[in-house]
Structure formats: structure tokens, C-alpha cells
């Protein structure tokens, strides 16, 4: 998993509340567990005018020009800002994979669904909460200023607006350190690989019958 420290990124606004995981990545794309290749199908039903299918080449599909991801001013965005209860619905981890594969490393909202929020940290995406009035302000500033960017500093736990003003966000210390170091659950376990090997060796000596073929 890639570590996250700081990011200076273009922001794309998704002015909707209760965006569920089926909207983020529709159910027909859940067959793969490769964690990659989902970016073209992020928000598939909103982004395209036809129905997408797994392994389909999306490059020639008809686009919904009204959807924000299809607007040139937001091309290359790495930060997504949305409204309340982002990531609700089913627990599919594919939703985070799709965001990350598209290039989104930060998601900002007034609130998140718990499972989606946890899945973000396990995959190198930083989700954080700002107050509703702070989110409202950023939405208005984005609309008024093309090329609107935010600077996110995880260690300092703040986001810097183009004006230079900062907004602080809260984050659990354990999740913060894992993201700063690029450690998912497998990475955390591998930090104790020597202890695991020593235990297995001792266990084989103490109870060899458990390991007989």
C-alpha cells in the first residue's frame, strides 16, 4: 500500500448526499478481486449514458456531459468532496479500489458510512470529516474558481485552502500512523514476521503431532 503524507491536489465536487457503494461501483463489476482496473467504471451509471459491463472498453462509450468527472475542469482530480453519509450501502471494498484506480487519494465529507471509511484506510485513501459549513464553503469556492486545489497534510491533520487558511480534521492515531507508513493489515503482520516464525518453530517442537502429514 502506498503511504500518504501530503497532497496538493485538484478537487472535484460531488454535490450529493448518501452516495452509496453501488453508485460508486455498480454490482456487475464486483467479479474481479485484482484491486485494479476499476477506475474507468467509477460512478459508471452517472458517468456514461449506456450500461457498462465487466472487461468492456470504456474509451468509446457515450459520456454524460453533465456529470462532474466528465467536465474538463476537473480532469486529473485527486481529491473528491461530497455531502453527508458518503459510501453508504453494501460493504464492497471495490468502491475504494475504484476511487484509487481513478486517481482519488482523498475524500472529504461531513460524514461517512463506517465500513467504507475503514476500507479507505486499508487501501491508502485518506477520508476525513469537515463540518457541514466548511464543506459548503469549499463547494462555493470550487464553483467560483476553476482549478481549485487543496493542500492536505496528514501529519499536521489540516487542509490548506488557496487563501492560505487552514481547516483541521481529526483522525485516529493508529490509522494515521498506518497511512503515513503505508501499512495495511498484511503489512502490519509482516512487521512481526520473525516472531511468527519463532512461534511456529517452537510450536513444532512442543507439539510435533500437529504438523505430521
Residue pairs with C-beta under 8 A, 6 or more apart in sequence:
1 122
1 123
1 124
1 182
1 183
1 184
1 187
2 124
2 182
3 124
3 179
3 180
3 181
3 182
4 105
4 124
4 125
4 126
4 154
4 179
4 180
4 182
5 153
5 154
5 155
5 180
6 151
6 152
6 153
6 154
6 155
7 78
7 79
7 105
7 106
7 126
7 151
7 152
8 149
8 150
8 151
8 152
9 77
9 78
9 79
9 105
9 106
9 149
9 150
9 152
10 74
10 76
10 77
10 78
10 79
10 147
10 148
10 149
11 77
11 79
11 80
11 81
11 138
11 142
11 148
11 149
11 150
12 68
12 69
12 74
12 77
12 79
12 80
12 81
13 68
13 80
13 81
13 82
13 138
13 139
13 142
13 143
14 68
14 80
14 81
14 82
14 83
15 82
15 83
15 139
16 82
16 83
17 82
17 83
17 84
17 85
18 83
18 84
18 85
18 88
19 82
19 83
19 85
19 86
19 87
19 88
20 87
20 88
20 89
20 90
21 87
21 88
21 89
21 90
21 91
21 92
21 94
21 95
21 113
21 116
22 89
22 90
23 43
23 45
23 46
23 89
24 42
24 43
24 87
24 95
24 98
24 99
25 38
25 41
25 42
25 44
25 92
25 94
25 95
25 97
25 98
26 41
26 44
26 45
26 52
28 52
28 53
28 54
29 38
29 41
29 44
29 52
29 54
29 94
29 98
30 92
30 94
31 54
32 38
32 54
35 97
35 101
35 123
36 97
36 101
37 101
38 94
38 97
38 98
38 101
38 102
39 98
39 101
39 102
39 103
40 58
40 59
41 52
41 58
41 98
42 69
42 98
42 99
42 101
42 102
43 67
43 69
44 52
45 51
45 52
46 64
46 67
47 63
47 64
47 67
47 69
47 70
48 58
48 61
48 62
48 63
48 64
49 61
49 62
49 63
49 64
50 61
50 62
52 58
52 61
63 70
64 70
65 71
68 74
69 77
69 102
73 146
73 147
76 103
77 103
77 104
78 103
78 104
78 105
78 106
79 104
79 105
79 106
79 107
79 108
79 150
79 152
80 99
80 104
80 106
80 107
80 108
81 107
81 108
81 109
81 135
81 138
81 139
81 142
82 107
82 108
82 109
83 109
83 110
83 135
84 109
84 110
84 111
84 132
85 109
85 111
85 112
85 113
86 107
86 109
86 111
86 112
86 113
86 116
86 127
87 95
87 107
87 112
87 113
87 115
87 116
87 117
87 119
87 120
87 127
88 113
88 116
89 113
91 115
91 116
91 119
93 119
93 122
93 123
95 116
95 119
96 116
96 119
96 120
96 122
96 123
96 125
97 123
99 107
99 125
100 123
100 124
100 125
104 125
105 124
105 125
105 126
106 125
106 126
106 127
106 128
106 150
106 152
107 120
107 125
107 126
107 127
107 128
108 127
108 128
108 129
108 130
108 135
108 138
108 159
109 127
109 129
109 130
109 135
110 129
110 130
110 131
110 132
110 135
111 129
112 127
112 129
116 127
117 127
120 126
120 127
121 127
121 175
121 178
121 179
122 184
122 185
123 184
124 179
124 182
124 184
126 152
126 154
126 179
128 159
128 169
128 170
128 171
129 169
129 170
130 138
130 159
130 167
130 169
134 167
138 150
138 161
141 148
141 161
141 162
142 148
145 162
148 162
149 162
150 159
150 160
150 161
150 162
151 159
151 160
152 159
152 160
153 159
153 160
154 171
154 176
154 179
154 180
155 176
155 180
157 168
157 169
157 170
157 171
157 176
158 166
158 167
158 168
158 169
159 166
159 167
159 169
160 166
161 167
177 183
178 184
178 187
178 188
181 187
183 191
189 196
203 210
204 210
204 211
